[in-house]
């Protein structure tokens, strides 16, 4: 396009058109104060597709309609999510070194690469449930974690990820245990992220039996949701209570 515009400006025939130099982009940006250059970053295509203002607006309208239908106050609206990390992987940090040191400071990584998942939930008024921490393994001993807060829950799975069984255990022994006594209204709203571990018949049945309304944001199934996780599954608009 730049070559075509240059040719049109010069009035030269196509086969003899001048071409732009290799530094034309930098010079063009420098001549226009309203422009700047930035590094790009990778962004998942499916996430980008789901960033539709209308879909997002419809989702929040569904949340409000559900709350109005069941009379659910902020204290009974809960957001659930999982986050995973590798043990022993050191993040970027600022350190102090001698002036004579050249280049970036390096830190040796420990050899442990086991995956750990934290399952957390918070309600719309800002109260957070005790987390569940999932380690890779087949069994664990309580004595290993004697320094942890007593209300934290430890679970294990083959790879440190959540499973259908762990998802149900979290619902029964963490969510229901810690929220039932503090329920203000008749129903609790639980907003999930669409992971298969809480899309099981057993999970749905327990919610149905315990007056827990579940919602899946529309785009969470296609890996968006980071914008839709408000602080309660009706992602398709179907009432499953």
C-alpha positions, 0 to 999 in steps of 0.5 A: 500500500505504501508503494502504491501511494508513493507511486500515485504521488510521484505520477510514475508508471507502475513498472517504474514506480519508486519504492519506500525505504526500509526505514519508512515506517519508523520515519512515518511514526516519528513525523506523526505525534499521535502515533507510537510503536508498541510490541504486540502480545499473543491473544487467543482467537476464541477470546477475541471472538467473544469480546462482543459488547452485545454478548457481554451486555446480555450476560450481565442482564442475565445475571441481573434478571436471575438475581431479580427472579430469585431475590438474591442480594449481594451477600449471596452472589458468589464467583468461583474460579481456579488458578494454577501454577508450577511449584519452583518457577520463579517470577520476574523480580527486581534485585540489587546487584553491583554496578560492575555487573553487566546484563540481566541478573539470573536466578537458578530455578529449582528442579520441582515442576509440579503443578498446583491448583488453587480453587477460590471463591468470593461474594459480591460484598467482598467476603472470600471463602477459604481456598482449596489447594490441589497438589499432584499425588495420590495421598497426603498427610495432614502433618505436612501442612500444620502451618496452614490456616485451619479452614484451608482444604487440601486435595490431591489429584494425579496431575494437580488439576481439578477433577469431577470428584474434587469439584463436587467435594469443593461444592459440598465441603467448602462452598456449602459448608461456609456459605449456608449459615450466612445466607441472607435470602432463600437462594445462593447464586454461584457463577462458574467458569464452565470447567467440566469438573462442575458441569456434572449431574452430581454437581447439578443435583447437589445445587438443586437440592440446596437452593444454589442457582448456577450460572455459566457466562456465555463465553467461558466455554470458549475461554473468555470469561475473564471479563464476565466473572462477576462477583453464581449455570444458565449460560444458555439462558435455561433455568435449571432450578 
